[in-house]
Amino acid sequence: MGLMDYLRPLRQRLLHAAQETVDMNVGFFRERGMPVGFFAERRWKSLLEPEALDETIELAIQLKTQATTTGALASNGFGTRGECPKYVMISVAPGLGDEHLFRAFPDGSYAEFLRNARPRFQQVDEWQSRDFAHWMFLWNVAVDVHLSYLLINPASYSLDDLETDDPYFHRSYMPPPILYPSDIVRDTASMGEVAIQMFRTYTW
C-alpha cells in the first residue's frame, strides 16, 4: 500500500470524527434550548472550515508518527485567521484509551495540562484576540476524539442577537459555555479558572 492509499482513508476517518464531535456538542446545547450554545455554535463550527480542518488533519497525522515512536502524547498547534481567529492545539495519543491522556496530564489533571499550554498559546501572534481550541485524537484502526474550546474574554457576551424568543435574554450578558470533554475532566470547577487564566498574562 502506498502512502496516499494509507492517508486517504485516514483523513476521512479523522474528518468524520471531527465533524461528529462538533455536531454532538452543538446538538447538546440546542436540545436544551441554551442560548449561549447558539452564540458559540458558529465558533465551534469554524473548526470545520476547509482550511482549518485540513491543517488540523495534516498536523494530527504528523503527530501520530511522533506519538507512536515515543509512546507518549504528542502536541503542537497553529493559528487561524478569518471571522473567528483562534489557536488550535492538536494532541495525538499513541493509541486508543483515555489512559494515554491521563498519563500526559500533570497529576492526571486536564486543567493543569491547559495551564502548562498557556505559554505556548501566548507566543502566537495576536493571541489576545484568539479563541483557544484543543483537539485530542486517539486512534489505531478506530478514532476517538475529544474537543475543548475556550472563548476569548469569557466574562461577558451580549445575547442580543441570539436565536431565542424569550425576552428575558434580550439585552442580557452571560458567560459563554466552556466546552470540554467531561469524561477526562476530574475537577470541573478548575475549568472555569483556566478559561479566564488562558487569556491573561498573569494567574492568581
Residue pairs with C-beta under 8 A, 6 or more apart in sequence:
7 61
10 61
11 57
11 61
13 139
13 143
14 56
14 57
14 60
14 61
14 137
14 139
14 143
15 53
15 57
16 143
17 137
17 143
17 144
17 145
18 47
18 48
18 53
18 56
18 57
18 135
18 145
19 48
20 145
21 145
21 146
21 147
22 44
22 45
22 47
22 48
22 147
25 44
25 147
25 179
26 37
26 41
26 44
26 45
28 37
29 36
29 37
29 38
29 40
29 41
29 177
30 37
30 38
30 41
33 164
34 177
35 159
35 162
35 163
35 164
35 166
35 169
35 174
36 157
36 159
36 162
36 174
36 175
36 176
36 177
37 177
38 162
38 163
38 164
39 157
39 159
39 162
39 176
40 149
40 151
40 176
40 177
40 179
42 83
42 84
43 84
43 86
43 131
43 149
43 151
44 149
44 179
46 52
46 80
46 82
46 83
46 84
46 86
47 53
47 56
47 86
47 88
47 133
47 135
47 147
47 149
49 82
51 80
52 80
52 88
55 78
55 80
55 88
56 88
56 90
56 135
59 76
59 77
59 78
59 90
60 90
60 92
60 135
60 137
62 76
63 74
63 75
63 76
63 90
63 91
63 92
63 137
64 74
64 92
64 137
64 139
66 74
66 92
67 73
67 74
67 92
67 93
67 94
68 94
70 94
71 94
72 94
72 100
72 103
72 104
73 91
73 92
73 93
73 94
73 100
73 101
73 103
73 104
74 91
74 92
75 89
75 90
75 91
75 92
75 117
76 89
76 90
77 87
77 88
77 89
77 90
77 120
77 121
77 124
78 87
78 88
79 85
79 86
79 87
79 88
79 124
79 125
79 126
79 130
80 86
80 87
80 88
84 131
85 126
85 129
85 130
85 131
86 130
86 131
86 132
86 133
87 121
87 124
87 127
87 130
87 131
87 132
87 133
88 133
88 134
88 135
89 117
89 120
89 121
89 132
89 133
89 134
89 135
90 134
90 135
90 137
91 101
91 104
91 134
91 135
91 136
91 137
92 136
92 137
92 138
93 100
93 101
93 104
93 136
93 137
93 138
94 100
95 138
95 139
95 140
96 138
96 139
96 140
96 142
96 144
97 138
98 138
98 183
98 184
100 138
101 110
101 136
101 138
101 146
101 184
102 108
102 184
104 113
105 112
105 113
106 112
106 113
106 116
108 186
109 186
109 187
109 190
110 180
110 184
110 185
110 186
110 191
111 185
111 187
111 190
111 191
111 193
111 194
114 134
114 148
114 194
114 198
115 194
115 197
115 203
117 134
118 197
118 198
121 127
121 130
121 132
121 198
122 201
124 130
128 152
128 199
129 152
130 152
131 149
131 150
131 151
131 152
132 148
132 149
132 150
132 152
132 198
132 199
133 147
133 148
133 149
133 150
134 147
134 148
134 149
135 145
135 146
135 147
136 145
136 146
136 147
136 148
136 181
136 184
137 143
137 144
137 145
138 144
138 145
138 146
146 181
146 183
146 184
147 179
147 181
148 179
148 180
148 181
149 178
149 179
149 180
150 178
150 179
150 194
150 195
150 198
150 199
151 157
151 176
151 195
152 199
153 199
154 175
154 176
154 178
154 195
154 196
154 199
155 175
155 196
156 173
156 175
157 173
157 174
157 175
157 176
158 171
158 172
158 173
159 169
159 170
159 171
159 172
159 173
159 174
160 170
160 171
162 169
178 191
178 192
178 195
180 191
182 188
185 191
197 203
197 204
